[in-house]
Amino acid sequence: MMNSSFQPQPRTLGLFEKRIEGDDCLLELARRRFQQAGMNAEMHAGTPEQLERAMTFRPAPDEPIVVHLARDLNLADEHSRNRILDFASRFAGLVYGFVVHDHADMALRREEFLRTARETDWRLEKIERCPWLFIEYAVGLDPGAFARFFGSIRGLARISACIDVGHVGIWQARNAYSRVHPGEDICSLKANSSRLPQLMGDVDRSVAAALPEVLNLVETIGSAGKPVHFHLHDGHPLSTFSPFGVSDHLSFLMEIPLAFAYQGRRSVPLMFGPAGLSRIVAKAIEAIGPGRFSGTLEIHPTTERLPLGDAAPLFGHWQDKTNAEQMNHWLSVLGRNHALLLEAIEAVSSPRSSQGRS
């Protein structure tokens, strides 16, 4: 990945889950495809027992993984803190970092949240080989408020940020659009809206505001000099691709189809695309350094299918291969995006790139 063997390596991961119905052969397929791509895993777990079971399928047994904990955990809640600390003590050395969602209390009850963050950090430091705790941008705070919170905990040794670039981008697109169309949500405009042809210029300009906001947040958070974890995925307010009804968690290699022509085309790019991903990675590595960068491709599956190929024997007992082929397609999308991520990292670390920045 990096040209110099003396530099710490960025960590590159993919969402490792069984989001498609079926038996554990789907996880075995995921392990195989992750190994082929050279990609490590970020897993979701609600209990230590769930994590222990999921880790039996991890693609790189010698490499610590990242774990996304339950979305209802709130650092300001004592029971939540105890659950986090239980995970940290039980999986120290096996997990690089745990991810929890942010909370409105970070802005609304800032002093209380700061106090509990300091207490949690103090307890984490007592655990040998303790994982990082990354607080993810997830609930739609103003990115400035999110950044100010992390500025106030610069000195904490085991707590840092997880920047979900898709969530930040969609927030900014909504914010930019609402300034032009007060009271309207850009994400309510889908590609079949009768008003869309007249509004496409405003939509396009609002979407273009996403990348600068992400780059600004990366630079601000990165100035603390601590590791930062990233959830990497693309998005667009007009997207209807997600089976979960969200506008992001898309591949960087997609575009949004339109039912009409706009600027001579019948599709529009996503918020970032490959070039935007490259700029995010370059800014992150510049701000925090390669060894402090970790990024998970948090791309969701769609209903598309891909023949199983070399993995067909895993599913010899399945009469209907639909779900297996959907899983295989999702894994192929993660693999292609991982190759794109590695290219972006290599571009930053190449001698020519370094000379260009000097």
C-alpha positions as CSV (number, residue, x, y, z in Angstrom):
1,M,0.0,0.0,0.0
2,M,2.7,2.5,1.0
3,N,6.1,2.9,-0.8
4,S,8.1,3.2,2.4
5,S,8.4,0.2,4.6
6,F,9.3,2.5,7.5
7,Q,6.0,4.4,7.6
8,P,3.0,3.1,9.5
9,Q,0.3,1.7,7.3
10,P,-3.2,3.1,6.9
11,R,-5.8,0.6,7.9
12,T,-8.4,-0.2,5.2
13,L,-11.5,-2.1,6.1
14,G,-14.9,-3.0,4.7
15,L,-18.3,-3.5,6.3
16,F,-18.4,-7.2,7.3
17,E,-21.9,-8.3,8.0
18,K,-24.6,-10.7,6.9
19,R,-27.1,-8.1,5.7
20,I,-28.7,-10.6,3.4
21,E,-30.7,-13.5,4.7
22,G,-29.1,-16.9,4.7
23,D,-26.8,-19.3,6.7
24,D,-23.2,-18.7,7.7
25,C,-21.9,-19.7,4.3
26,L,-22.6,-16.0,3.5
27,L,-20.0,-15.0,6.1
28,E,-17.6,-17.6,4.8
29,L,-18.1,-16.1,1.3
30,A,-17.4,-12.6,2.9
31,R,-14.2,-13.9,4.5
32,R,-13.0,-15.3,1.2
33,R,-13.7,-12.1,-0.8
34,F,-12.2,-9.9,1.9
35,Q,-9.0,-12.0,1.9
36,Q,-8.8,-11.8,-1.9
37,A,-9.1,-8.0,-1.7
38,G,-6.6,-7.6,1.1
39,M,-9.3,-5.9,3.2
40,N,-9.8,-6.1,6.9
41,A,-13.2,-6.0,8.7
42,E,-15.4,-3.7,10.6
43,M,-18.1,-5.7,12.4
44,H,-21.3,-4.8,14.2
45,A,-22.0,-6.4,17.6
46,G,-24.6,-5.7,20.3
47,T,-23.1,-8.1,22.9
48,P,-19.7,-9.6,23.5
49,E,-21.1,-13.0,22.6
50,Q,-22.2,-11.8,19.2
51,L,-18.7,-10.3,18.6
52,E,-17.0,-13.5,19.7
53,R,-19.0,-15.5,17.2
54,A,-18.6,-13.0,14.3
55,M,-14.8,-12.9,14.9
56,T,-14.5,-16.6,14.0
57,F,-15.0,-15.4,10.4
58,R,-12.6,-12.5,10.5
59,P,-10.6,-12.4,7.3
60,A,-7.2,-11.4,8.9
61,P,-6.9,-13.3,12.2
62,D,-3.6,-11.5,13.1
63,E,-4.9,-8.0,12.5
64,P,-7.1,-6.1,15.0
65,I,-10.6,-5.3,13.6
66,V,-12.9,-2.3,14.2
67,V,-16.2,-2.9,15.9
68,H,-19.4,-0.8,15.6
69,L,-21.3,-1.1,18.8
70,A,-25.1,-0.7,19.3
71,R,-26.5,2.5,18.1
72,D,-28.4,3.2,21.3
73,L,-25.2,3.6,23.4
74,N,-24.9,7.1,24.8
75,L,-21.6,8.0,26.5
76,A,-23.6,10.2,28.9
77,D,-25.4,7.1,30.2
78,E,-23.6,5.1,32.9
79,H,-25.0,1.8,31.7
80,S,-23.8,2.5,28.2
81,R,-20.3,3.4,29.5
82,N,-20.1,0.2,31.4
83,R,-21.1,-1.8,28.3
84,I,-18.4,0.0,26.3
85,L,-15.8,-0.7,29.0
86,D,-16.8,-4.3,29.2
87,F,-16.2,-4.7,25.4
88,A,-12.9,-2.9,25.7
89,S,-11.5,-5.1,28.5
90,R,-12.7,-8.3,26.9
91,F,-11.4,-7.6,23.4
92,A,-8.2,-5.6,24.2
93,G,-5.5,-6.5,21.7
94,L,-8.1,-8.0,19.2
95,V,-9.9,-4.8,18.4
96,Y,-8.3,-1.6,17.1
97,G,-11.2,0.6,17.8
98,F,-14.9,0.6,18.9
99,V,-17.3,3.0,17.2
100,V,-20.3,4.5,18.9
101,H,-22.7,7.1,17.6
102,D,-22.6,10.7,18.7
103,H,-25.5,12.2,20.5
104,A,-27.4,15.5,20.7
105,D,-26.2,15.9,24.2
106,M,-22.7,16.7,22.8
107,A,-24.1,20.1,21.9
108,L,-27.1,20.4,24.3
109,R,-25.5,19.2,27.5
110,R,-21.9,19.8,26.6
111,E,-20.3,20.0,30.0
112,E,-22.0,16.8,31.2
113,F,-20.9,15.0,28.1
114,L,-17.4,16.3,28.5
115,R,-17.3,15.1,32.1
116,T,-18.4,11.6,31.1
117,A,-16.0,11.5,28.2
118,R,-13.1,12.3,30.6
119,E,-14.2,9.7,33.0
120,T,-14.5,7.1,30.3
121,D,-11.1,7.9,28.9
122,W,-9.6,7.6,32.4
123,R,-11.1,4.1,32.7
124,L,-10.0,3.1,29.2
125,E,-6.4,4.0,29.9
126,K,-6.3,1.5,32.7
127,I,-6.9,-1.4,30.3
128,E,-3.8,-2.9,28.8
129,R,-3.7,-2.7,25.0
130,C,-6.9,-0.8,25.1
131,P,-8.8,-0.2,21.8
132,W,-9.6,3.3,20.7
133,L,-13.1,4.6,21.2
134,F,-14.3,6.5,18.1
135,I,-17.4,8.7,18.4
136,E,-19.1,8.8,15.0
137,Y,-20.8,11.7,13.3
138,A,-24.2,10.2,12.9
139,V,-27.2,12.1,14.4
140,G,-27.0,15.2,12.2
141,L,-25.2,17.7,14.5
142,D,-23.9,20.9,12.9
143,P,-20.4,19.7,11.9
144,G,-19.0,22.8,13.6
145,A,-20.5,21.6,16.9
146,F,-19.1,18.2,16.4
147,A,-15.6,19.6,15.7
148,R,-15.8,21.9,18.8
149,F,-16.5,18.9,21.0
150,F,-13.4,17.1,19.8
151,G,-11.4,20.2,20.2
152,S,-12.4,20.3,23.8
153,I,-11.1,16.7,24.3
154,R,-7.8,17.0,22.5
155,G,-6.0,15.8,25.6
156,L,-7.9,12.6,26.0
157,A,-5.7,9.6,25.2
158,R,-8.2,6.9,24.0
159,I,-11.2,8.8,22.6
160,S,-11.3,10.3,19.1
161,A,-13.6,10.9,16.2
162,C,-15.2,8.8,13.5
163,I,-16.0,11.0,10.5
164,D,-18.8,9.5,8.4
165,V,-18.2,11.4,5.1
166,G,-21.6,10.4,3.7
167,H,-23.5,11.7,6.7
168,V,-21.5,15.0,6.7
169,G,-22.0,15.4,3.0
170,I,-25.8,14.8,3.1
171,W,-26.1,17.2,6.1
172,Q,-24.3,19.9,4.1
173,A,-26.4,19.3,0.9
174,R,-29.5,19.7,3.0
175,N,-28.2,22.8,4.7
176,A,-27.2,24.4,1.4
177,Y,-30.5,23.6,-0.3
178,S,-32.6,24.9,2.6
179,R,-30.9,28.3,2.4
180,V,-32.3,28.6,-1.2
181,H,-35.6,26.8,-0.5
182,P,-36.5,27.4,3.2
183,G,-38.5,24.7,4.8
184,E,-37.8,22.1,2.0
185,D,-35.7,19.0,2.4
186,I,-33.6,18.2,-0.6
187,C,-33.8,14.5,0.2
188,S,-37.5,14.5,-0.3
189,L,-36.9,15.3,-4.0
190,K,-36.4,12.0,-5.7
191,A,-35.7,11.5,-9.4
192,N,-39.4,11.1,-10.4
193,S,-40.4,14.5,-8.9
194,S,-42.3,16.6,-11.4
195,R,-40.5,19.7,-10.0
196,L,-37.0,18.2,-10.4
197,P,-36.1,19.5,-13.9
198,Q,-36.7,23.1,-12.7
199,L,-34.8,22.5,-9.4
200,M,-31.8,20.5,-10.7
201,G,-29.5,23.5,-10.8
202,D,-30.1,24.2,-7.1
203,V,-29.8,20.5,-6.3
204,D,-26.5,20.3,-8.2
205,R,-25.0,23.3,-6.4
206,S,-26.1,22.0,-3.0
207,V,-24.5,18.6,-3.7
208,A,-21.3,20.3,-4.8
209,A,-21.1,22.0,-1.3
210,A,-20.7,18.6,0.4
211,L,-17.0,17.8,-0.4
212,P,-15.7,21.2,0.9
213,E,-17.5,20.7,4.2
214,V,-16.1,17.2,4.6
215,L,-12.5,18.4,3.8
216,N,-12.9,21.3,6.3
217,L,-14.1,18.9,9.1
218,V,-11.3,16.4,8.3
219,E,-8.7,19.2,8.6
220,T,-10.2,20.6,11.9
221,I,-10.5,17.2,13.6
222,G,-7.1,16.0,12.3
223,S,-5.3,19.0,13.9
224,A,-5.6,17.2,17.3
225,G,-2.9,14.7,16.2
226,K,-4.9,11.7,17.2
227,P,-6.0,8.7,15.1
228,V,-9.2,9.3,13.3
229,H,-11.5,6.6,11.9
230,F,-13.5,7.2,8.7
231,H,-16.7,5.7,7.4
232,L,-16.3,6.0,3.6
233,H,-19.2,5.9,1.3
234,D,-20.9,8.1,-1.3
235,G,-24.4,9.4,-1.6
236,H,-26.8,11.8,-3.2
237,P,-30.1,13.3,-2.0
238,L,-31.9,11.9,-5.0
239,S,-30.7,8.3,-4.5
240,T,-33.3,5.5,-4.2
241,F,-30.8,2.7,-4.4
242,S,-30.7,1.8,-0.7
243,P,-33.0,-0.9,0.5
244,F,-32.8,0.8,3.9
245,G,-34.3,4.1,2.6
246,V,-31.2,6.3,3.1
247,S,-29.6,8.6,0.6
248,D,-26.0,7.6,1.2
249,H,-24.0,4.4,1.8
250,L,-23.4,4.1,-1.9
251,S,-20.4,3.0,-4.0
252,F,-18.1,5.8,-5.2
253,L,-18.4,4.3,-8.6
254,M,-22.1,5.1,-9.2
255,E,-24.2,7.9,-10.7
256,I,-27.8,8.9,-10.2
257,P,-30.0,8.2,-13.3
258,L,-32.5,10.9,-14.3
259,A,-35.7,10.7,-16.2
260,F,-34.8,13.8,-18.1
261,A,-31.7,15.4,-19.6
262,Y,-29.6,17.8,-17.5
263,Q,-26.6,19.5,-19.0
264,G,-26.7,17.1,-21.9
265,R,-26.7,13.9,-19.7
266,R,-29.4,11.7,-18.2
267,S,-27.4,11.1,-15.0
268,V,-25.6,13.1,-12.4
269,P,-22.5,12.3,-10.3
270,L,-22.7,11.5,-6.6
271,M,-21.4,13.9,-3.9
272,F,-17.8,12.7,-4.1
273,G,-17.0,10.1,-6.8
274,P,-13.5,8.6,-7.2
275,A,-11.9,12.1,-7.4
276,G,-13.7,13.2,-4.2
277,L,-12.6,10.1,-2.3
278,S,-9.0,10.8,-3.4
279,R,-9.2,14.3,-2.0
280,I,-10.7,13.1,1.3
281,V,-7.9,10.5,1.7
282,A,-5.2,13.1,0.8
283,K,-6.6,15.6,3.3
284,A,-6.9,13.0,6.0
285,I,-3.3,11.6,5.6
286,E,-1.9,15.2,5.4
287,A,-3.8,16.2,8.5
288,I,-3.3,13.1,10.7
289,G,-0.6,11.0,9.1
290,P,-0.8,7.6,7.4
291,G,-0.4,5.5,10.6
292,R,-3.3,7.3,12.3
293,F,-5.7,6.9,9.3
294,S,-8.3,4.0,9.3
295,G,-11.2,3.9,6.9
296,T,-14.1,1.5,6.5
297,L,-16.0,1.2,3.3
298,E,-19.5,1.4,4.7
299,I,-21.4,0.6,1.5
300,H,-24.7,-1.1,1.7
301,P,-25.9,-4.0,-0.5
302,T,-28.4,-3.6,-3.3
303,T,-30.6,-6.2,-5.0
304,E,-28.2,-6.8,-7.9
305,R,-26.7,-10.3,-8.3
306,L,-23.3,-11.7,-9.4
307,P,-22.7,-15.4,-10.2
308,L,-20.7,-17.1,-7.5
309,G,-17.8,-18.4,-9.6
310,D,-15.1,-19.9,-7.5
311,A,-17.3,-19.8,-4.4
312,A,-20.1,-21.9,-5.9
313,P,-19.1,-25.0,-3.9
314,L,-19.9,-23.1,-0.6
315,F,-23.6,-23.1,-1.6
316,G,-24.0,-26.6,-3.0
317,H,-26.8,-27.2,-0.4
318,W,-28.7,-24.1,-1.5
319,Q,-31.5,-24.7,-4.0
320,D,-32.1,-21.0,-4.6
321,K,-28.8,-19.0,-5.0
322,T,-30.4,-15.6,-5.2
323,N,-29.3,-14.3,-1.8
324,A,-25.8,-15.8,-2.3
325,E,-25.4,-14.0,-5.6
326,Q,-26.7,-10.8,-4.1
327,M,-24.1,-11.1,-1.3
328,N,-21.4,-11.9,-3.9
329,H,-22.4,-8.7,-5.8
330,W,-22.2,-6.6,-2.7
331,L,-18.7,-8.0,-1.9
332,S,-17.6,-7.3,-5.4
333,V,-18.7,-3.7,-5.0
334,L,-16.7,-3.5,-1.7
335,G,-13.7,-5.0,-3.4
336,R,-13.8,-2.5,-6.3
337,N,-14.1,0.4,-3.9
338,H,-11.3,-1.0,-1.8
339,A,-9.0,-1.0,-4.9
340,L,-10.0,2.7,-5.4
341,L,-9.2,3.4,-1.8
342,L,-5.8,1.8,-2.1
343,E,-5.1,3.8,-5.3
344,A,-5.9,7.0,-3.4
345,I,-3.6,6.1,-0.5
346,E,-0.8,5.2,-3.0
347,A,-1.2,8.5,-4.8
348,V,-0.7,10.4,-1.6
349,S,2.4,8.3,-0.6
350,S,4.1,8.2,-4.0
351,P,7.4,10.2,-4.3
352,R,5.9,12.3,-7.1
353,S,2.9,13.3,-4.9
354,S,5.3,14.2,-2.1
355,Q,7.4,16.4,-4.4
356,G,4.2,18.1,-5.5
357,R,3.3,19.1,-2.0
358,S,6.8,20.4,-1.0
